[in-house]
Amino acid sequence: MQKEKLRVIRKQKGYTQQQVADFIATDVSNYSRKESGDVRIVKDEWDKLARFLDVPIEDIYEEEEATVVVNNDHPVFNDRSAGVISNQNNYDNIPGDIIKNLQNYIALLKEENERLKEELKGLPSGKK
């Protein structure tokens, strides 16, 4: 769910996503995903955002969506090839928001990996 109230107030105040990201100590792409609703904004961040924008938290706060998509087809989580019978439900007790945060973190790491690969391509061959 897009954080429309947050985006509108940020723009009204004349701030860029980069300025807000710097204040809450994250990178701009992560902040952009927070504002678009792809990444959860935690309580501490809501407080910092309200302080930075100089507004009551109620003016910007929007509930998080409760929908969580979990892909259980991942081979690491379903690998029973070693013949060891384990508790099939050992991942069922992980809260959905933790899984979502981990999925978002993995996506962020993949992006960073691609960025670094591109950066390496630009280096002289002796510096790699």
N, C-alpha and C positions, 0 to 999 in steps of 0.2 A: 504494500500500500504506500503510495507516494506521500511524502511528508509535505503536502501542499502549503499548510500554514507556515511551516519553517521556511520553505523556499520563497514564499511571497514576502515575508517579513525581512529575510536576508536581502532580497532585492530592493525592497523599499528603503532599507537602511543603507543601501549602496555598497554592500560587501560582496566580494567574490567568494566562490567556494574555496579558493586557495587560502584566503584570509581566515575563514572560519576553520578550515582544516588545520592551519598552523596553530590556532588558539586551542583547539582540543587535542593537539599533539597527534595528528594522523596525517596520512598523505592525501592529496586532493582526490585521487581516484577512489579511495576508501570513503572519504566524506561524500563524494558524489553518489556512491552506492547507498550510503546511509540516507541521504536526502531523497533518493529515488525509491527507497523502501526495500532495496535488495539486501541491505545489511542492517541488522538491529542496532538501534541507538539505546545504550544502557542508561540507567538512572543518572549516574555521575555525568555522562555526556549531556543529557537534557539540562542538568543544572548549569553546566559550563556554557552551553549554547544560550540559555536564557540570560546568563550574566553577560556574555559577550554582546548579545543583541540588545541588552538593556531593556528587557521585557519580562513580565511575569511568565513563569513556565507554562501557565495555562494558555497563554497566547500562542504558543508554538507546539505544545505537546499533542501528539495523536497516538492513539492506541496502536499496538503492533498487531498485524494479522496473525491468527493462530494457525494458519495453514502451514504445514511442514511437509516437504516431499523428501522421502528417504529412499535411496536406491539400495536395496538389499541384495542386488545381483553382483556386487563387487566380489572378486575372487578371494581377496584376503579374508573377508568376513565369512565366506561360505566354504572355505577350503577344508575339507574333511579327508583329503587324500592320504594323510599320514596314518589313517586307520585308528586314530585316537577319537573316541567318542567323548565329545565335550558337551557342556550345557548349551543347547541350541538357543536358549533365551538370554545368554549373557549380554547381548547388546540391546535387548528389549527394554531395559530399565534406564537407558540413557535418555535424559529429557530432550525433547525435540529441539528446543532452542540451542542446546549445546551442539547437537548434530548439525543444525543449520549454520551456526557460527563456524564450526569446523569445515563445512563445505565451502563457506565463503572464504575462509582463510586459505584453503587449498586453491581456490580459484585465484586469489590474490598472489599466492606463491607461483602459480603457473604463469600469470601475467609478468611477474618480476623476472622469472626465468627467461621468458621470451625477450623482455627488454634487455636483459644482460647479454643474451646471445647476440642481439642486434648491436649492442655496444661493442662486443668483442669483434664483430665483423669489421668495425670501423678502425680498430687499432692496427698499427703497423705489425707486420708478421713477427718481428723480433720481440714484441711486447706481450704476446699471448701466452 
